[in-house]
């Protein structure tokens, strides 16, 4: 029979957002356990992305993505600086390669202050080429607040903060069902040590699998669980060094920000992600393999803003999945942070569709979640 334990809070998922939420709860004095089905932290969404600190440029004013990205960016830079973790505020250019893209570029610049981004600067072709001579560009936007960082070092630091505050991570532990037990919940756990955790607070930060887990929560109306869609993003690395000092982004496209150029902290250039909608049947694992034939799409997209890219310069690198709550062809959905006010179950918060800029926003999301479950 599974052992029963009493705990203040259970966080399901040890990605960046789950760890940030657990840290916030533990630092507030709540005895907290994180359940992670894998054997290490941050092995899914948090480990398979561009590691970019986003400024908050693209998101609709008033949306959670806009508000939490801007707040999270400031919190994240302060956190990284205070702990001397690797990061670089390198800035980025959003480039229009055709005059037909001017309207979209200007629209981004106009909306940005409404979303809380006040340092965006519109550049002429000449100004952009003075910064990055290898570009093909007609006009650009400069975002000086955009940066890059070591996401794994960040997550290790969150884990250290959490454990220093008395928190525990249970690896190889899968939450299979969440029942109602006054004054809270009974979280049924399978794994190396099956158990039942009685908890006043539960945070569903299961990332890709958050909607499926919500379907196993007793008393949660099916209408409070959004559909789940998966957009695979493939990355290719550049052999050799790129002639750029800033991140380079095209004008945004449907479901993503286009195939952009980013760097890791070692200076290695990589391109991606593209958008490949896939099905992941329940109970199966995603296929993260990068199809080398997709390189043709990358060469075409990259050469629109960097015509000097040589043949055979790209190599398959890695891929990741975006947890979408909107179907292909639909407008990109906002974050869904579903607390008691939405679903009526005190102490429960479900996090749905936490894709980009979730990594940047993680500390702000954590503060919001803590306030929701404490209420």
C-alpha positions as CSV (number, residue, x, y, z in Angstrom):
1,X,0.0,0.0,0.0
2,X,1.3,3.5,-0.9
3,X,2.6,5.5,2.0
4,X,0.5,8.7,2.9
5,X,2.3,11.9,3.7
6,X,1.1,15.3,4.8
7,X,2.5,18.3,3.0
8,X,1.7,22.0,2.5
9,X,2.2,22.1,-1.2
10,X,2.8,19.8,-4.2
11,X,4.3,21.2,-7.4
12,X,4.1,18.8,-10.4
13,X,6.9,19.3,-12.9
14,X,10.5,20.3,-12.3
15,X,11.0,22.5,-15.3
16,X,12.0,26.1,-14.9
17,X,8.4,27.3,-14.2
18,X,7.8,24.4,-11.7
19,X,11.0,25.0,-9.9
20,X,10.4,28.7,-9.7
21,X,6.9,28.1,-8.3
22,X,8.3,25.6,-5.7
23,X,11.0,28.0,-4.7
24,X,8.6,30.8,-4.1
25,X,6.3,28.6,-2.0
26,X,9.2,27.2,0.0
27,X,10.7,30.6,0.6
28,X,7.3,31.7,1.9
29,X,7.5,29.0,4.5
30,X,5.4,26.2,2.9
31,X,6.6,22.6,3.2
32,X,6.8,21.8,-0.5
33,X,7.4,18.7,-2.6
34,X,8.1,18.7,-6.4
35,X,7.1,15.6,-8.3
36,X,9.1,15.0,-11.5
37,X,8.5,11.9,-13.7
38,X,12.0,12.0,-15.1
39,X,15.3,11.5,-13.3
40,X,16.5,15.1,-13.6
41,X,15.3,18.7,-13.6
42,X,14.3,20.5,-16.8
43,X,14.5,17.7,-19.4
44,X,11.6,18.8,-21.7
45,X,10.5,22.3,-22.6
46,X,13.1,24.0,-20.4
47,X,16.0,22.1,-22.0
48,X,14.9,22.5,-25.6
49,X,14.6,26.1,-26.5
50,X,16.6,29.2,-27.6
51,X,17.7,30.2,-24.1
52,X,16.7,33.8,-24.9
53,X,15.7,36.4,-22.3
54,X,12.8,38.1,-24.1
55,X,12.0,41.8,-23.8
56,X,8.3,41.3,-24.1
57,X,7.9,43.0,-27.6
58,X,5.4,40.8,-29.4
59,X,2.6,40.2,-27.0
60,X,-0.8,41.9,-26.9
61,X,-0.9,44.7,-24.3
62,X,-2.7,43.6,-21.2
63,X,-2.1,39.9,-21.9
64,X,-0.4,37.6,-19.3
65,X,2.4,37.0,-21.8
66,X,3.1,40.7,-22.0
67,X,2.8,41.5,-18.3
68,X,4.6,38.4,-17.0
69,X,7.4,38.6,-19.6
70,X,8.2,42.3,-18.8
71,X,8.1,41.7,-15.0
72,X,9.9,38.3,-15.4
73,X,12.7,39.8,-17.5
74,X,13.5,42.3,-14.8
75,X,13.3,39.7,-12.1
76,X,15.5,37.3,-14.2
77,X,18.2,39.7,-14.9
78,X,18.4,40.7,-11.3
79,X,18.5,37.0,-10.2
80,X,21.2,36.1,-12.6
81,X,23.3,39.1,-11.7
82,X,22.9,38.5,-7.9
83,X,24.0,34.9,-8.2
84,X,26.7,35.5,-10.9
85,X,25.0,33.1,-13.3
86,X,26.0,33.2,-17.0
87,X,24.1,35.7,-19.1
88,X,24.7,38.3,-21.8
89,X,22.5,41.3,-22.6
90,X,23.5,41.2,-26.3
91,X,20.4,42.8,-27.8
92,X,18.6,41.7,-30.9
93,X,17.5,43.0,-34.3
94,X,14.1,42.3,-35.8
95,X,14.7,42.7,-39.5
96,X,12.4,43.5,-42.4
97,X,14.0,42.2,-45.6
98,X,11.2,43.5,-47.9
99,X,9.4,46.9,-47.9
100,X,6.1,44.9,-47.7
101,X,7.2,44.1,-44.1
102,X,7.5,47.7,-43.0
103,X,3.9,47.9,-41.7
104,X,4.3,44.8,-39.5
105,X,7.6,46.1,-38.2
106,X,6.1,49.5,-37.4
107,X,3.1,47.8,-35.7
108,X,5.4,46.0,-33.4
109,X,7.2,49.2,-32.5
110,X,3.9,51.0,-31.9
111,X,2.5,48.2,-29.6
112,X,5.6,47.6,-27.6
113,X,5.2,50.6,-25.2
114,X,1.6,49.6,-24.5
115,X,3.0,46.2,-23.4
116,X,5.6,47.8,-21.1
117,X,8.6,47.8,-23.5
118,X,10.0,51.3,-23.8
119,X,13.5,50.9,-25.2
120,X,12.7,49.6,-28.7
121,X,14.3,51.6,-31.4
122,X,13.4,51.8,-35.1
123,X,16.4,51.7,-37.4
124,X,16.9,52.7,-41.0
125,X,18.6,50.3,-43.4
126,X,21.8,52.3,-43.0
127,X,21.7,52.2,-39.2
128,X,21.0,48.4,-39.2
129,X,23.9,47.7,-41.6
130,X,26.3,49.8,-39.5
131,X,25.5,47.4,-36.6
132,X,25.4,44.2,-38.6
133,X,27.1,44.6,-42.0
134,X,26.4,41.0,-43.1
135,X,22.6,41.5,-43.1
136,X,20.2,41.9,-46.0
137,X,17.8,44.4,-44.5
138,X,15.5,47.3,-45.5
139,X,14.6,48.4,-41.9
140,X,14.9,46.9,-38.4
141,X,14.0,47.2,-34.8
142,X,16.7,47.2,-32.1
143,X,15.8,45.6,-28.8
144,X,18.6,46.3,-26.3
145,X,16.9,44.4,-23.4
146,X,17.0,41.0,-25.1
147,X,19.7,38.6,-23.9
148,X,20.8,35.0,-23.6
149,X,21.6,32.9,-20.6
150,X,22.4,29.4,-19.4
151,X,19.0,27.9,-18.7
152,X,20.4,24.8,-17.0
153,X,22.6,26.8,-14.6
154,X,19.5,28.9,-13.8
155,X,17.4,25.8,-13.0
156,X,20.2,24.4,-10.9
157,X,20.2,27.6,-8.9
158,X,16.4,27.5,-8.5
159,X,16.7,23.9,-7.3
160,X,19.4,24.9,-4.8
161,X,17.3,27.8,-3.4
162,X,14.3,25.4,-3.1
163,X,16.2,22.7,-1.3
164,X,18.0,25.2,1.0
165,X,14.5,26.3,2.0
166,X,13.6,22.8,3.0
167,X,12.0,21.6,-0.3
168,X,12.3,18.1,-1.7
169,X,12.2,16.9,-5.3
170,X,10.9,13.4,-5.9
171,X,12.4,12.1,-9.2
172,X,10.9,9.2,-11.1
173,X,7.5,10.2,-9.5
174,X,4.4,10.5,-11.7
175,X,1.2,12.2,-10.4
176,X,-1.5,10.0,-11.8
177,X,-4.6,11.2,-10.0
178,X,-5.6,14.1,-7.8
179,X,-8.5,13.6,-5.5
180,X,-10.3,15.9,-3.1
181,X,-9.7,15.6,0.6
182,X,-10.7,18.3,3.0
183,X,-9.0,20.7,3.5
184,X,-7.2,20.1,0.2
185,X,-6.1,17.3,-2.1
186,X,-4.8,13.8,-2.3
187,X,-2.1,13.4,-4.9
188,X,-1.6,9.8,-6.0
189,X,2.0,9.1,-7.1
190,X,3.4,6.2,-9.0
191,X,7.1,5.5,-9.4
192,X,10.0,4.0,-7.5
193,X,8.2,4.8,-4.2
194,X,4.4,4.9,-4.7
195,X,2.8,7.3,-2.3
196,X,-0.2,9.5,-1.6
197,X,0.5,13.1,-0.6
198,X,-2.2,15.0,1.2
199,X,-1.7,18.7,0.4
200,X,-3.5,22.0,0.9
201,X,-2.0,23.4,-2.3
202,X,-1.3,21.8,-5.7
203,X,0.4,23.5,-8.7
204,X,0.1,21.7,-12.0
205,X,3.2,22.8,-13.8
206,X,3.5,19.6,-15.9
207,X,4.2,21.5,-19.2
208,X,3.4,19.4,-22.2
209,X,1.2,17.2,-20.1
210,X,-0.6,19.8,-17.9
211,X,-4.0,19.4,-19.8
212,X,-3.9,15.6,-19.5
213,X,-3.1,15.8,-15.8
214,X,-5.9,18.3,-15.3
215,X,-8.2,15.6,-16.6
216,X,-7.3,13.5,-13.6
217,X,-8.2,16.2,-11.0
218,X,-11.4,15.3,-9.1
219,X,-14.0,18.1,-9.2
220,X,-12.4,20.0,-12.1
221,X,-14.9,20.8,-14.8
222,X,-13.8,19.6,-18.2
223,X,-14.5,23.1,-19.5
224,X,-11.6,24.2,-17.2
225,X,-9.1,22.1,-19.2
226,X,-8.1,23.4,-22.6
227,X,-7.2,21.2,-25.6
228,X,-3.6,20.4,-26.1
229,X,-1.7,20.9,-29.3
230,X,2.0,20.4,-30.0
231,X,4.2,22.5,-32.2
232,X,7.6,21.0,-32.7
233,X,10.5,23.4,-33.2
234,X,13.7,22.2,-34.9
235,X,17.1,23.8,-34.6
236,X,20.2,23.6,-36.8
237,X,23.6,24.7,-35.6
238,X,26.1,26.6,-37.7
239,X,29.5,25.1,-38.5
240,X,31.9,28.0,-37.9
241,X,31.2,31.4,-36.5
242,X,28.5,33.8,-37.6
243,X,29.4,37.4,-38.5
244,X,26.9,38.8,-36.0
245,X,27.1,40.2,-32.5
246,X,23.4,40.4,-31.8
247,X,20.5,38.0,-32.1
248,X,18.8,38.3,-35.5
249,X,15.0,37.7,-35.8
250,X,12.8,38.0,-38.9
251,X,9.4,39.6,-38.8
252,X,7.2,37.1,-36.8
253,X,5.2,34.4,-38.5
254,X,2.2,32.3,-37.7
255,X,2.7,30.2,-34.4
256,X,6.2,31.4,-33.9
257,X,8.9,34.1,-34.2
258,X,10.4,32.8,-37.4
259,X,13.7,31.0,-37.9
260,X,16.0,33.2,-36.0
261,X,19.7,33.3,-35.1
262,X,20.7,32.9,-31.5
263,X,23.9,32.0,-29.7
264,X,24.7,29.9,-26.7
265,X,26.9,31.2,-23.9
266,X,30.0,29.7,-25.7
267,X,29.2,31.7,-28.9
268,X,27.9,28.8,-30.9
269,X,25.4,30.1,-33.4
270,X,22.1,28.2,-34.0
271,X,19.0,28.7,-36.0
272,X,15.4,27.9,-35.2
273,X,12.9,27.0,-34.3
274,X,10.6,26.3,-37.3
275,X,7.0,25.2,-36.8
276,X,6.1,21.6,-37.3
277,X,2.7,20.6,-35.8
278,X,2.7,17.0,-34.6
279,X,0.5,14.6,-32.7
280,X,1.7,13.0,-29.5
281,X,-0.8,10.3,-28.5
282,X,-1.4,10.1,-24.8
283,X,0.9,7.7,-23.1
284,X,3.7,8.1,-25.7
285,X,6.8,10.2,-25.8
286,X,7.5,12.9,-28.4
287,X,9.9,12.2,-31.2
288,X,12.6,14.8,-30.8
289,X,14.7,13.7,-33.8
290,X,15.5,16.5,-36.3
291,X,14.8,15.5,-39.9
292,X,17.9,16.6,-41.9
293,X,15.8,17.2,-44.9
294,X,14.2,20.2,-43.1
295,X,17.5,22.0,-43.7
296,X,16.3,23.2,-47.1
297,X,13.6,25.3,-45.4
298,X,16.2,26.7,-43.0
299,X,18.6,27.8,-45.8
300,X,15.8,29.5,-47.6
301,X,14.5,31.4,-44.5
302,X,18.0,32.4,-43.2
303,X,19.2,33.6,-46.6
304,X,16.4,36.2,-46.7
305,X,18.3,38.1,-44.0
306,X,21.8,36.5,-44.3
307,X,22.6,35.9,-48.0
308,X,26.1,34.9,-47.2
309,X,25.2,31.6,-45.5
310,X,27.2,28.9,-47.3
311,X,25.9,25.6,-48.6
312,X,26.5,22.7,-46.1
313,X,27.0,25.1,-43.2
314,X,24.0,23.8,-41.2
315,X,23.9,20.6,-39.1
316,X,20.9,19.2,-37.3
317,X,21.1,20.2,-33.6
318,X,18.0,19.5,-31.4
319,X,14.3,20.1,-31.2
320,X,11.7,21.0,-28.6
321,X,7.9,21.2,-28.3
322,X,5.7,24.2,-27.6
323,X,2.6,23.3,-25.5
324,X,-0.1,25.1,-27.5
325,X,-3.7,25.6,-26.5
326,X,-4.6,27.0,-29.9
327,X,-5.0,24.8,-33.0
328,X,-2.9,25.3,-36.2
329,X,-4.2,28.3,-38.1
330,X,-5.7,29.9,-35.0
331,X,-4.3,33.1,-33.3
332,X,-1.7,32.3,-30.7
333,X,-3.3,31.9,-27.3
334,X,-2.2,33.7,-24.1
335,X,-0.8,31.9,-21.1
336,X,-3.5,30.3,-19.0
337,X,-2.9,30.5,-15.3
338,X,-6.1,28.9,-13.9
339,X,-6.6,29.5,-10.2
340,X,-9.5,29.1,-7.7
341,X,-11.2,32.2,-9.1
342,X,-11.5,30.5,-12.4
343,X,-12.4,26.9,-11.4
344,X,-13.6,27.1,-7.8
345,X,-11.1,24.7,-6.2
346,X,-9.2,26.5,-3.4
347,X,-5.5,25.8,-3.4
348,X,-5.2,24.6,-7.0
349,X,-3.5,26.3,-9.9
350,X,-3.2,24.8,-13.4
351,X,-0.6,26.2,-15.8
352,X,-1.6,25.7,-19.5
353,X,0.1,26.8,-22.7
354,X,3.3,28.0,-20.9
355,X,5.4,28.3,-24.0
356,X,7.7,31.2,-25.0
357,X,8.2,33.5,-23.1
358,X,7.6,31.2,-20.2
359,X,11.3,30.8,-19.4
360,X,11.8,34.5,-19.2
361,X,8.6,34.9,-17.2
362,X,9.2,32.1,-14.8
363,X,9.9,34.1,-11.7
364,X,6.9,36.4,-12.3
365,X,4.7,33.4,-13.0
366,X,5.9,31.9,-9.7
367,X,5.0,35.0,-7.7
368,X,1.5,35.0,-9.3
369,X,1.0,31.3,-8.6
370,X,2.1,31.7,-4.9
371,X,-0.4,34.5,-4.4
372,X,-3.2,32.4,-6.0
373,X,-2.7,29.3,-3.9
374,X,-2.2,31.2,-0.7
375,X,-5.5,32.9,-1.1
